[in-house]
């Protein structure tokens, strides 16, 4: 591993987005509660939950969109101050705690990127593998 690659591993992403298969919103909120000191719900419907996760570091706005893509719900944590450095760390944590398949993008999204070439991490109890979304 080069010095540049090592530095990239230490970089925090500006936000976190993961996808949780067959997501139970209440179980997800309970998991978030274990990560921080409090979860505050700002808005809730059958389609989404918007709130803030209070952690020792900061208030972290989040949005959970139920069944955003097929059977996957999207969890977006809009802050660089999460307990995780990147989406994969969060997906691994969520998959382990929730006993659900999770997915996240392999790399940060870029506007000029072809969505058909995009790769995803698929995280299950068996480990992590790279897949295309349709798999």
Secondary structure, 3 states (H helix, E strand, C coil): CCHHHHHHHHCCCCCEEEEEECCCHHHHHHHHHHHCCEEEEEEECCCEEEEEEECCCCEEEEEEEEEEECCEEEEEECCCCCCCCCHHHHHHHHHHHHCCCEEEECCCCCCCCCHHHCCEEEEECCEEEEECCCC
